[in-house]
Amino acid sequence: MFVRRATLASFLGIVGTLTLLVLAPVSAQRAAQAPRGPMTIDEKIALVRGTGGFAASGPMSNGGAGMIAGIPRLGIPDLQLDRLLYGVAYYDEYMPYDRLEQDVRMMKEAGINVVRIAESTWSTLEPQDGTFDFTHIDRVLDAMHRASIRVIVGTPTYAVPTWLVRKYPDVLAVTARGPNQYGPRQNMDITNPNFRRHAERVIRRLLEHVKDHPSVIGYQVDNETKHYQTAGPAVQALFVGYMKDTFKTLDAVNRAFGLDYWSNRINSWEDFPSTVGSINASLNAEFAKFQRQQVTDYLAWQASLVREYARPGQFVTQNFDLEWRGYSFGIQPDVDHFAAVRAMDVAGVDIYHPTQDALTGTEISFGGDLARSMKAGGNYLVIETQAQGFPQWVPYPGQLRLQAFSHLASGANMLAYWHWHSIHNSAETYWKGLLSHDFRPNPTYDEAKTIGRDFAAIGSHLVNLRRTNQVAILFSNEALTAFNAFGLGTGARENYNDVLRPAYDALYRLNVGVDFIDPSSQNLEKYRLIVVPALYAAPDALLERLNRFVRGGGHVVYTFKSGFSDEHVKVRSTPQPGIIGEACGVSYTQFTIPRGVSVTSDFPLPKGADTVRLWMELLTPTTARVIARYRHPVWGEYAAITENSYGKGLATYVGFMPTDELMAKILEDAVRKAGLWGADQQIGFPLVTKSGTNQQGKTVSYYLNYSASSRTFRYPREAGKDLLSGRLVAKGSEQQLPAWGVMIVLEN
């Protein structure tokens, strides 16, 4: 099923013992006392955690991701598939009657070749404490194996059973709003010892039971994991320990966070207050960083457990999600994706988006670019996306196909729907699966069958697509937290993602391929243009790196509120934008909320597109050229957009929130000046094009029509063949895409 570019032979002999080291530090004395023969599950738990105890994850634990000196990365390096995976989530436990064989038959007819099971049914798997029932698991595994359908098994830990809460009420998280109640999913404290102990047991029991089944190709750890705002007394105690380890002294904490303000100074570790209710953005940001670290450690811990049982060739993944606004929107505030993914063999992502007349493909592209960037350009798995979804999302004819191939165009190797059928009870009754409540074929299912046929017929040309981009967006979880602490003035609802998404959306509509990078990324120099939205909090070292990038010949576009504070959200005491002002050739000391302000510039704009929105900084150029000025009787003397030559490169600074139309013009100008304007940019939205290199070394180009009417364009690349129709496509030839249509050209 899988091709590995590097051998696992050097890893296999140490997996059984190393995962114990990764789970938690184990003393030499305890290691010497460890059983030398095969251990039971309870013995393994006792060895690693101590009977009835819990060793909290620390900086030594990273789930085999290579954080411990001398210990190699466990798992599968550079995972590649030998076919596209086309799948659904499937829950035999949810069925109103037994129809497993009918479902398998309909899956085969649709070309489904993988299902995901088990991640949400702990209470069925372990109906009482220590009593396990694998009936549903076994039924599905055996049925899928007979049908040659692969299975991804999820660890069932994101929704806790009633008996666990009855015995250990403290497994429910205490948040700033008070104690959680039983009922919803994801309501637990992922750091809680009782939760961890029982989660470990159910994971081990499940993995021990399924590990040798031939249908299992991989494992998903937990589900859309976040910290769930856990902030109770036990978590606060862990945070105090983290602060001691990180800052060493309270003087350092008080100084970095400015805690003398409003008598918040802490003079004894015993007096360290709960962060719940804190008015100090620096302290709150550090606690948010700590909470994200709990997610990273928790997922690494689960991955290390799974790897004790996984066979060579089986992968470990997680379905990361995005900030939710009724659909997948932006950077997830509660997870450090780039850190958490290090424990995974392959990135997984859940992407949900509007359809019908609101279908643009932007969220598909955004989520895909982020997931691909998590593994530095590696392919990824779309573990969840909708088939029908919300009632308002039932797709028009052709849209399901368009969506499917859009995922592949960004580098996905798997597309899976959540889920197979529509649920007959409870919270998600009106979320429609591939099948409706009557389980009969419907237009969406019929269209899915055409996708399955195409994946099987041409998938060898599309799987393992490699994309190379020269434009990146730099995002930062720390900047997100800090920016959101203050926002854009009293009463403003907009947050960090409201600044980042317009920049991304503009590049998407310009058909400019984008990677995401974060402060941990080491490869800035591979890009020619970096867009930096609202980098509100950042250490000096990162800002100096960006200055060096420009000096060496790169182009950076900054938005307002970049460079404003240090990594502890302490505002810099120099003129803004601080360190990056050297490369940008601009400074300011005042900012305000715009009222009746527009800009004058050389950009051709429709009426109203020159409006200044949300925030404005009163820029004074030092060495920069003025690209736009404010149009206002008072603020007209100040620059709004500047551009500065610095070394061999160029830095653009945008001092306000532009309209979408103006953002597109600013970034088009930057792309042109970076020397990246090419044939793809001659094809404008609603036509979207993406390309990459397939596993045979040939260029594959996708042309996607996000429009309800047919569209014509001139094909700009070398001659090739449309893989879907079999037609030859000549360079420069006029091509027509039907409404919601797709063309995929394999160049000669």
Sequence and secondary structure as in RCSB ss.txt:
>XXXX:A:sequence
MFVRRATLASFLGIVGTLTLLVLAPVSAQRAAQAPRGPMTIDEKIALVRGTGGFAASGPMSNGGAGMIAGIPRLG
IPDLQLDRLLYGVAYYDEYMPYDRLEQDVRMMKEAGINVVRIAESTWSTLEPQDGTFDFTHIDRVLDAMHRASIR
VIVGTPTYAVPTWLVRKYPDVLAVTARGPNQYGPRQNMDITNPNFRRHAERVIRRLLEHVKDHPSVIGYQVDNET
KHYQTAGPAVQALFVGYMKDTFKTLDAVNRAFGLDYWSNRINSWEDFPSTVGSINASLNAEFAKFQRQQVTDYLA
WQASLVREYARPGQFVTQNFDLEWRGYSFGIQPDVDHFAAVRAMDVAGVDIYHPTQDALTGTEISFGGDLARSMK
AGGNYLVIETQAQGFPQWVPYPGQLRLQAFSHLASGANMLAYWHWHSIHNSAETYWKGLLSHDFRPNPTYDEAKT
IGRDFAAIGSHLVNLRRTNQVAILFSNEALTAFNAFGLGTGARENYNDVLRPAYDALYRLNVGVDFIDPSSQNLE
KYRLIVVPALYAAPDALLERLNRFVRGGGHVVYTFKSGFSDEHVKVRSTPQPGIIGEACGVSYTQFTIPRGVSVT
SDFPLPKGADTVRLWMELLTPTTARVIARYRHPVWGEYAAITENSYGKGLATYVGFMPTDELMAKILEDAVRKAG
LWGADQQIGFPLVTKSGTNQQGKTVSYYLNYSASSRTFRYPREAGKDLLSGRLVAKGSEQQLPAWGVMIVLEN
>XXXX:A:secstr
 EEESS SHHHHTTHHHHHHHHHS   HHHHHTS SS   HHHHHHHHH TT      TT  TTSS STT    S
 TTEEESS EEEEE  GGG SS  HHHHHHHHHHHT  EEEESTT HHHHSSBTTB   HHHHHHHHHHHHTT E
EEEE   SS  HHHHHH GGGB EETTEE  SSSSS B TT HHHHHHHHHHHHHHHHHHTT TTEEEEE SSS 
  TT  SHHHHHHHHHHHHHHHSSHHHHHHHHTTTGGG     GGG   STT   HHHHHHHHHHHHHHHHHHHH
HHHHHHHTT  TT EEE EE  EESSSEEE  TT  HHHHGGG SSEEEE     GGG  SHHHHHHHHHHHHHT
TT  EEEEEE SSBSGGG   TTHHHHHHHHHHHTTEEEEEES SB  SSSTTTTSB SB TT    HHHHHHHH
HHHHHHHHHHHHTT B   SEEEE  HHHHHHHHHHTTSTT    HHHHHHHHHHHHHHTT   EEE TT   GG
G SEEEE    B  HHHHHHHHHHHHTT EEEE TT S B TTS B SSSBTGGGHHHHTEEBS EE  SS EEE
ESS   TTTTB EEEEE BEESS EEEEEEESTTGGGSEEEEEEEETTEEEEEE EE  HHHHHHHHHHHHHHTT
   GGGGS TTEEEEEEE TTS EEEEEEE SSS EEEE  S  EEETTT  EE TT EEEE TT EEEEEE 
